[in-house]
Amino acid sequence: MIPQLFVEKIDLGDGRSITIETGRLAKQADGSVVVRMGDTMILATAVSARTSNPAVDFLPLTVDYREKFAAAGRFPGGFFKREARPSDSEVLTMRLVDRVLRPLFPDDYHAETQVMIQLMSHDETVMPDALAGLAASAALAVSDIPFYNLISEVRVARIDGKLVINPSREDLEKSDIDMMIGASMDSVAMVEGEMKEISEAEMIEAIKFAHEAIKVQIQAQLRLQAAFGKKEIRTYEGEKENEEIYKKVKAAAYDKIYAIAKVGSAKHERGAAFAEVKEEVKALFTEEELAADGDLVSKYFYKTNKEAVRNVVLELGVRLDGRKTTDIRPIWCETDYLPRVHGSSLFTRGETQALATVTLGTSREANQIDSPSEQGEEKFYLHYNFPPFSTGEAKPLRGTSRREVGHGNLAQRALKNMIPADCPYTIRVVSEVLESNGSSSMATVCAGTMALMDAGVQMVKPVSGIAMGLITDGEKFAVLSDILGDEDHLGDMDFKVTGTADGITACQMDIKIDGLRYDIMEQALNQARDGRMHILGKLTETIAAPRADVKAHAPKIITRTIPGNFIGALIGPGGKVIQELQKATGTTIVINEVDEQGVIEILGTDPAGIEAVLAKIKSITFKPQMGEAYEVKVIKMLDFGAVVEYTSAPGNEVLLHVSELAWERTENVTDVVNMGDVFQVKYLGVDPKTKKEKVSRKALLQRPPREDKKE
């Protein structure tokens, strides 16, 4: 039986459209949809367990996004021809969707929930990550899974001053804004992207533009939901509650927590004080009561702690470490900390510390991107590591986490547009987070800036970053500069902004409440700018400008371009010439063919070795010009002439025929020249008879006068 299909169309207003379909595929899932734009098709499914584990006090939500190589008519790369672990780009898309969906489930819903999004068909003119949020929300919309608010996500770009929704990858390359915005009908929940030094006002304009497009997409989901037949939301067993225990915990803990919070203290000192209060609260209950309801005591203590800390900020304007809302923690910086890396820096802000290193290489070290939706390479990339000791914890290492991928990507986007377009190096920045209590990703941006300048990378402008927070009770609000880890957990917003002195280069915002007003967002951005400028001043006090050159032990890179027909001669048969040259000079030589030209990269630490390679290239590509004089050296004697070598291009040989040695008749070549002699010759081009190059010594000599003939 042919299933009944339900389809809704979203008009983007420029001739393009998006369709959402349900009823055809994956009908055993709780909800499933296919979203299509152009020839790009995405299948999204949502499934949630009917029961939850009573020991779990959080939402075990998994958002999974995968791109199938068949969608682009391609085979997976590598030895095993099967999709394996998710790529960084897939992980980043998962995070984009997860961060918007997660806050919109009921707080007491703890059933195992999985949202799976798959790219099934790929159109090169459509970027699929911009459709993933819409697909996930639509799958939940046609399910019976408890979900507060429908959402969608769009990409917004600005091309030639005009804002555009969901541009193609080709169009995006012309844009000075690349932002993903996730929102419900009422409020913006997530912003992430990169910009080319735009103002705060321009950023808000782009967010508002995207939000209007999102509202249209949510309306389409509501129409689909109504046509499909809105399912009755399933009943579920929520968290157990006990009002008496809550009142008892709050009465015992609130004032003590409030007193600790308003004094201002360091992380471990504060944590110990809160733990002591918690033990005092637990002492008010019998062992039997704790055995039965100990989880509720802990839950209500956290709830009381959160309320007290937030009220200290709203009522007194005092934060956990004693700062005012606009204060930045003490900062100290250092460059050139590691003696043998190509560039390094330490950035410490309060109890957050990042150690950044820079490594310089050739195009051979570029990061290769090979996914169904994108192929290419990155000559600038940044990796972020967050070991458990940075927060004083001991945990097993399970490979690179989604968080590490996301934070590294944000820092990379913050810095990449400040790398000069003509920079010859492939650059890898690695940030090792050594301490963390608030925004290690922004510490990474600051440490990365200084490490790049320490390495001699001629950055266009230095970049700094700051994380902003928000606490609000619906009426009063406080925007917090340079938030602590606790302020992130207990607050309502995490808003990271990076930029130069002239504008914003990247941002990442997550909102944990409904209805963030644009005036609050504007205040947060303006307050962030003041904070960024303060931090930027600290960076430039430490290192005011990029070093004039790379360090003595760091490789220098020289690039040269040669005609494409000389590439083979430089490589040699089986790579013999280039391999011997690299071994003799201690250099690394990379040749890329671009537009029928050979682009040569020479990387080495010894200037003499680099000069030797340049001389060899000059020799191989040497081409004498008709009528020009050149210095040559005799390298071989023959009965009918001498083989000479151009002294400015060793290895380039030509025959100097005996008839071109002198104006006088020459019986023996040795009468005029001998081995090792150096002199000038004139280049006469290619002899039409012999088809070989011809040079002449006598052409540069004065011709003797002719003797008069006797009668």
Residue pairs with C-beta under 8 A, 6 or more apart in sequence:
3 23
3 24
3 27
4 23
5 21
5 22
5 23
5 24
6 21
6 22
6 23
6 224
6 227
6 228
7 19
7 20
7 21
7 224
8 19
8 20
8 220
8 221
8 223
8 224
8 227
9 17
9 18
9 19
9 220
10 17
10 18
10 19
10 20
10 216
10 217
10 220
11 17
11 216
12 18
12 165
12 166
12 213
14 164
16 37
16 38
16 166
17 37
18 35
18 36
18 37
18 131
18 134
18 217
18 220
19 35
19 36
19 37
20 33
20 34
20 35
20 134
20 135
20 138
20 220
20 221
20 224
21 33
21 34
21 35
21 36
22 31
22 32
22 33
22 34
22 138
22 142
22 224
22 228
23 228
24 34
25 32
25 34
25 43
26 32
26 43
26 45
29 45
29 46
29 47
29 139
29 143
30 45
30 46
30 47
30 48
30 143
30 144
30 145
31 45
31 46
31 138
31 139
31 140
31 141
31 142
31 143
31 144
31 145
32 43
32 44
32 45
32 46
32 139
32 142
33 43
33 44
33 135
33 138
33 139
33 142
33 224
34 41
34 42
34 43
34 44
34 120
35 41
35 42
35 44
35 131
35 134
35 135
35 138
36 42
37 123
37 126
37 131
37 166
38 123
38 125
38 126
39 121
39 122
39 123
39 126
40 119
40 121
40 122
40 123
40 126
40 128
40 131
41 71
41 119
41 120
41 121
42 117
42 118
42 119
42 120
42 128
42 131
42 132
42 135
43 117
43 118
43 120
43 135
44 115
44 116
44 117
44 118
44 132
44 135
44 136
44 138
44 139
45 115
45 116
45 139
46 113
46 114
46 115
46 136
46 139
46 140
46 143
46 145
47 113
47 114
47 116
48 111
48 112
48 113
48 114
48 143
48 145
49 111
49 112
49 113
50 111
50 234
51 111
51 237
52 109
52 110
52 111
52 112
52 236
52 237
53 110
53 112
56 110
57 110
57 239
57 295
57 299
58 110
59 102
59 105
59 109
59 110
59 113
60 110
60 111
60 112
60 113
61 98
61 101
61 102
61 105
61 113
61 114
61 115
62 113
62 114
62 115
63 94
63 97
63 98
63 101
63 115
63 117
63 136
64 86
64 94
64 114
64 115
64 116
64 117
65 86
65 90
65 93
65 94
65 97
65 116
65 117
65 118
65 119
65 129
65 132
66 83
66 86
66 90
66 116
66 117
66 118
66 119
67 87
67 89
67 90
67 118
67 119
67 122
67 128
67 371
67 372
67 373
68 83
68 118
68 119
68 120
68 372
69 75
69 76
69 83
69 372
71 119
71 120
71 121
71 122
71 372
72 122
72 372
72 373
74 372
75 81
76 82
76 83
76 84
77 370
78 84
86 94
87 371
88 405
88 409
89 129
89 369
89 371
89 373
89 374
90 371
91 402
91 405
91 406
92 129
92 405
92 406
92 409
93 117
93 128
93 129
93 132
94 402
95 402
95 405
95 406
96 129
96 132
96 133
96 153
96 180
96 182
96 190
96 192
97 115
97 117
97 132
97 133
97 136
97 153
97 182
99 182
99 189
99 190
99 510
100 133
100 151
100 153
100 182
100 183
100 189
100 190
101 115
101 136
101 137
101 140
101 147
101 151
103 189
103 511
103 512
104 147
104 148
104 149
104 151
104 184
104 189
105 113
105 146
105 147
105 148
106 146
106 148
106 238
108 238
108 239
109 146
109 236
109 238
110 239
111 236
113 145
115 136
115 139
115 140
117 132
117 135
117 136
119 128
119 372
119 373
122 128
122 372
122 373
124 168
124 169
125 168
125 169
125 170
126 166
126 168
127 155
127 166
127 167
127 168
127 169
127 172
127 373
128 373
129 155
129 180
129 373
130 153
130 154
130 155
130 166
130 180
131 166
132 153
133 151
133 152
133 153
133 182
134 152
134 153
134 217
134 221
137 150
137 151
137 152
137 218
137 221
138 150
138 221
138 224
140 147
140 150
141 147
141 150
141 221
141 222
141 224
141 225
142 224
142 225
142 228
142 231
143 231
144 231
144 232
144 233
144 234
145 233
145 234
146 233
146 234
146 236
149 184
149 185
149 186
149 514
150 184
150 185
150 218
150 221
150 222
150 225
151 182
151 183
151 184
151 189
151 214
151 218
152 182
152 183
152 214
152 217
152 218
152 221
153 180
153 181
153 182
153 183
153 190
153 214
154 165
154 166
154 180
154 181
154 210
154 213
154 214
154 217
155 165
155 166
155 167
155 172
155 178
155 179
155 180
155 181
156 163
156 164
156 165
156 177
156 179
156 181
156 206
156 207
156 209
156 210
156 213
157 163
157 164
157 167
157 171
157 172
157 175
157 177
157 178
157 179
158 164
158 175
158 176
158 177
158 202
158 206
159 167
159 171
159 174
159 175
160 174
163 177
163 205
163 206
163 209
164 171
164 175
165 209
165 210
165 213
167 175
169 374
172 178
176 195
176 196
176 198
177 193
177 195
177 196
177 198
177 202
177 206
178 193
178 194
178 195
179 191
179 192
179 193
179 194
179 195
179 203
179 206
179 207
179 210
179 507
180 190
180 191
180 192
180 193
181 188
181 190
181 191
181 206
181 207
181 210
181 211
181 214
182 188
182 189
182 190
182 191
182 214
183 189
183 190
183 210
183 211
183 214
184 218
184 514
185 215
185 218
186 514
186 515
187 511
187 513
187 514
187 515
187 516
188 207
188 211
188 509
188 511
188 516
188 521
189 510
189 511
190 509
190 510
190 511
191 207
191 507
191 508
191 509
192 410
192 507
192 508
192 509
193 413
193 506
193 507
194 413
194 414
194 416
194 417
194 505
194 506
195 203
195 503
195 504
195 505
195 506
195 507
196 417
196 503
196 505
197 417
197 499
197 500
197 502
197 503
197 504
197 505
198 206
198 503
198 504
199 503
199 504
200 504
200 522
200 525
200 526
200 529
203 504
203 507
203 525
204 518
204 521
204 522
204 525
207 521
208 518
239 299
240 296
241 296
242 293
242 296
245 293
245 296
245 297
245 300
246 296
246 300
246 303
248 284
249 281
249 297
249 300
249 301
249 304
250 300
250 304
250 307
252 280
252 281
252 284
253 277
253 278
253 280
253 281
253 301
253 304
253 305
253 308
254 304
254 307
254 308
256 277
256 280
257 274
257 277
257 304
257 305
257 308
257 309
258 308
258 311
258 312
260 270
260 273
260 274
260 277
261 308
261 309
261 312
261 318
261 320
262 312
262 316
262 318
263 322
264 318
264 319
264 320
264 321
264 322
264 323
265 273
265 320
265 321
265 322
266 321
266 351
267 321
267 351
267 437
267 484
267 485
267 486
268 392
270 320
270 321
270 486
274 305
278 298
278 301
281 297
281 301
282 290
282 294
282 297
285 293
285 294
285 297
290 297
305 490
306 490
309 320
309 486
309 490
310 471
310 473
310 490
310 491
312 318
312 319
312 320
313 319
313 325
313 471
313 478
313 480
314 471
314 472
314 473
314 476
314 477
314 478
317 324
317 325
317 478
318 324
319 325
319 327
319 480
319 484
319 487
320 484
320 486
320 487
321 329
321 350
321 484
323 329
325 478
325 479
325 480
325 481
326 481
326 527
326 530
326 531
327 481
327 482
328 349
328 466
328 481
328 482
328 531
328 534
328 535
329 349
329 350
329 351
329 352
329 438
329 482
330 349
330 350
331 347
331 348
331 349
331 535
331 538
332 348
333 345
333 346
333 347
333 348
333 446
333 450
333 538
333 539
333 541
333 542
334 345
334 346
334 542
335 343
335 344
335 345
335 346
335 450
335 451
335 453
335 454
335 542
335 543
336 343
336 344
336 345
336 454
337 344
337 345
337 346
337 355
338 344
338 357
340 553
341 357
341 358
341 359
342 357
342 358
342 359
342 360
342 455
342 550
342 551
342 553
342 554
342 555
343 357
343 358
343 360
343 451
343 452
343 453
343 454
343 455
343 456
343 457
343 551
343 554
344 355
344 356
344 357
344 358
344 451
344 454
345 355
345 356
345 447
345 448
345 449
345 450
345 451
345 454
345 542
345 543
346 353
346 354
346 355
346 447
347 353
347 354
347 356
347 443
347 446
347 447
347 450
347 539
348 435
348 443
349 438
349 443
349 446
349 482
349 535
350 437
350 438
350 482
350 484
351 435
351 436
351 437
351 438
352 433
352 435
352 436
352 437
352 438
352 439
352 440
352 443
353 433
353 434
353 435
353 436
353 443
354 431
354 432
354 433
354 434
354 440
354 443
354 444
354 446
354 447
355 431
355 432
355 434
355 447
356 429
356 430
356 431
356 432
356 444
356 447
356 448
356 450
356 451
357 429
357 430
357 432
357 451
358 427
358 428
358 429
358 448
358 451
358 452
358 454
358 455
358 457
359 427
359 428
359 430
360 425
360 426
360 427
360 455
360 457
360 550
360 554
360 555
360 557
361 425
361 426
361 427
361 428
361 555
361 603
362 425
362 426
362 557
362 588
362 590
362 601
362 603
363 377
363 379
363 426
363 590
363 592
363 601
364 426
364 588
364 590
365 426
365 428
366 377
366 378
366 379
366 426
367 377
367 378
367 381
367 428
368 377
369 375
369 376
369 377
369 378
379 423
379 425
379 426
379 427
380 412
380 415
380 416
380 419
380 423
380 426
380 427
380 429
381 412
381 427
381 428
381 429
382 408
382 409
382 411
382 412
382 415
382 428
382 429
382 430
382 431
382 444
382 448
383 408
383 428
383 429
383 430
383 431
384 404
384 407
384 408
384 411
384 430
384 431
384 433
384 440
384 441
384 444
385 404
385 430
385 431
385 432
385 433
386 401
386 403
386 404
386 407
386 433
386 436
386 440
387 397
387 432
387 433
388 394
388 395
388 397
389 434
390 433
390 434
390 435
390 436
390 440
391 436
391 437
391 485
407 440
407 441
407 444
408 431
408 444
410 441
410 496
410 498
410 506
410 508
411 429
411 431
411 441
411 444
411 445
411 448
411 465
411 498
412 429
413 505
413 506
414 445
414 463
414 465
414 498
414 499
414 505
414 506
415 429
415 445
415 448
415 449
415 452
415 463
415 505
417 460
417 505
418 459
418 460
418 461
418 462
418 463
418 500
418 505
419 427
419 452
419 457
419 459
419 460
420 458
420 459
420 460
423 457
423 458
424 557
424 558
424 559
424 601
425 457
425 557
427 452
427 455
427 457
429 448
429 451
429 452
431 440
431 443
431 444
431 447
431 448
433 440
433 443
433 444
436 485
437 484
437 485
438 467
438 482
438 483
438 484
438 485
438 487
438 488
439 465
439 466
439 467
439 482
439 483
439 488
439 496
441 465
441 467
441 496
441 508
442 464
442 465
442 466
442 467
442 496
442 498
445 463
445 464
445 465
445 498
446 463
446 464
446 465
446 535
446 539
448 463
449 459
449 462
449 463
449 464
449 539
450 462
450 539
450 542
450 543
452 459
452 546
453 459
453 462
453 543
453 545
453 546
453 547
454 543
454 547
455 547
455 550
455 551
455 554
456 546
456 547
456 548
456 549
456 550
456 551
456 554
457 546
458 546
459 546
460 500
461 500
461 501
461 502
462 500
462 536
462 539
462 540
463 498
463 499
463 500
463 505
463 536
464 498
464 499
464 532
464 533
464 535
464 536
464 539
465 496
465 497
465 498
465 499
465 506
465 532
465 535
466 481
466 482
466 496
466 497
466 498
466 528
466 531
466 532
466 535
467 482
467 483
467 488
467 494
467 495
467 496
468 479
468 480
468 481
468 482
468 483
468 493
468 494
468 495
468 496
468 497
468 524
468 527
468 528
468 531
469 479
469 480
469 483
469 487
469 488
469 491
469 492
469 493
469 494
469 495
470 477
470 478
470 479
470 480
470 491
470 492
470 493
470 495
470 516
470 520
470 524
471 477
471 478
471 480
471 487
471 490
471 491
471 492
472 478
472 492
472 513
472 520
477 520
479 520
479 523
479 524
479 527
480 487
480 491
481 527
481 528
481 530
481 531
482 531
483 491
483 494
488 494
491 512
492 511
492 512
492 513
493 509
493 510
493 511
493 512
493 513
493 516
493 524
494 508
494 509
494 510
495 507
495 508
495 509
495 510
495 524
495 528
496 506
496 507
496 508
496 509
497 504
497 506
497 507
497 525
497 528
497 529
497 532
498 504
498 505
498 506
498 507
498 532
499 505
499 506
499 529
499 532
500 536
501 533
501 536
549 556
550 556
552 605
553 605
554 605
555 588
555 603
555 604
555 605
556 603
556 604
556 605
556 607
556 610
557 601
557 602
557 603
558 601
558 602
558 610
558 614
559 599
559 600
559 601
559 602
560 599
560 600
560 602
560 614
560 617
561 597
561 598
561 599
561 600
562 570
562 597
562 598
562 600
562 617
562 620
562 621
563 597
563 598
563 621
564 593
564 596
564 597
564 598
566 598
566 620
566 621
567 591
567 593
567 598
569 577
569 620
570 577
570 578
570 591
570 598
570 600
570 616
570 617
570 620
571 577
571 578
571 591
572 578
572 579
572 580
578 589
578 591
581 587
581 589
581 612
581 613
581 616
582 588
582 589
584 612
585 604
585 606
585 608
585 609
585 610
585 612
585 613
586 604
586 605
586 606
586 609
587 602
587 603
587 604
587 606
587 609
587 610
587 613
588 601
588 602
588 603
588 604
589 600
589 601
589 602
589 603
589 613
590 600
590 601
590 603
591 598
591 599
591 600
591 601
592 598
592 599
592 601
593 599
600 617
602 610
602 613
602 614
604 610
604 613
615 650
616 651
618 648
618 649
619 649
619 650
619 651
619 652
620 651
622 646
622 648
622 649
622 652
624 630
624 646
624 683
624 693
625 683
626 683
626 684
626 685
627 682
627 683
627 684
628 682
628 683
629 680
629 681
629 682
629 683
629 700
630 646
630 648
630 680
630 681
630 682
630 683
630 695
631 646
631 647
631 648
631 678
631 679
631 680
632 644
632 645
632 646
632 647
632 654
632 656
632 678
632 679
632 680
632 681
632 695
633 644
633 645
633 647
633 676
633 677
633 678
634 642
634 643
634 644
634 673
634 674
634 675
634 676
634 677
634 678
635 643
635 644
635 645
635 653
635 675
636 642
636 643
636 675
637 643
637 669
637 670
637 674
637 675
638 655
638 669
639 669
640 657
640 658
640 669
641 655
641 656
641 657
641 658
641 660
641 661
641 669
642 655
642 656
642 661
642 669
642 673
643 653
643 654
643 655
643 656
644 653
644 654
644 655
644 656
644 681
644 695
645 651
645 652
645 653
646 652
646 654
647 678
654 693
654 694
654 695
655 692
655 693
655 695
656 673
656 681
656 695
656 696
656 697
657 694
658 666
658 669
659 666
660 694
660 695
660 696
660 697
660 698
660 699
661 669
661 672
661 673
661 697
661 698
662 672
662 697
662 698
662 701
663 698
663 701
663 703
663 704
664 704
666 672
672 697
673 679
673 697
679 697
680 697
680 700
681 695
681 696
681 697
681 699
681 700
682 695
682 696
682 697
682 699
682 700
683 693
683 694
683 695
684 694
684 695
684 696
684 699
685 693
685 694
686 692
686 693
686 694
687 693
687 694
